[in-house]
Amino acid sequence: MQKKLEAFQRLLEIISTLREKCPWDREQTIESLRSLTLEETYELSDAILADDYNEIKKELGDIIMHIVFYAKIASEQSAFDITDVLNSVCDKLIYRHPHVYGNVGVEGATEVSENWEKLKLKEKGGNRSVLAGVPQSLPSLIKAHRIQDKARGVGFDWDEKEQVWDKVKEELAEFEENLRNNSDFSEKEAEFGDLLFSLVNASRLYGINPDTALERTNQKFIQRFSYLESKTIAQGKDLKAMPLAEMDKLWEEAKQQMKTDE
């Protein structure tokens, strides 16, 4: 524990020194750091998906640095400091875990999550909407998953997860009907959004994070398409002029190559 405290103190001192002596660090504000923090968060996400623990370590360090930097700027404005940040999260964790720090009994992780959402509402005197805590700037796929998860926390969910497939089929049928009827673009867009939302619900009910699943498919497609491109170049051919059947053959080769690499 002493080594951990010393390492954290070292970071605090470095940020203070940089804030005083480095022209770039001295010019930063809460607002100017925002986009950089988002970038660091996505870099951490990439490292996690790649299962690269060395990169995860580095990116976590960058995010911790940003947290300390925000607190340093706020302390200069007498708003709060790093002590307030740490005590705030500690107090919240203790309050929202009455099954650990109190005498509340729970039977599993689902009940813990439900209690968490109920306690969040109480913190605002019961006047805060269940969905108010979902950040507006979240990417749409992640936001849909979070919205549904919060609604589930107060009991708004299917009794059986298999029931979600009826909803998926219903939304798909409505979208297809709009296509057949050549409806307005706005109607097609709305129906497609409903279909996507229902698929996100299905992923949630089966314990699959839709953003992670889609990103893994993105990476898989990139690898296969890159293989197709490299083979085409090696053969001295133009990808744009290549027949689809020949592309499909290379695509199958890429799939087999990826299985071999695994």
Helices and strands as residue ranges (DSSP letters): H 2-21, H 23-27, H 30-49, H 53-76, H 82-95, H 98-101, H 109-123, H 140-153, G 161-163, H 164-180, H 185-205, H 210-234, G 239-241, H 244-261
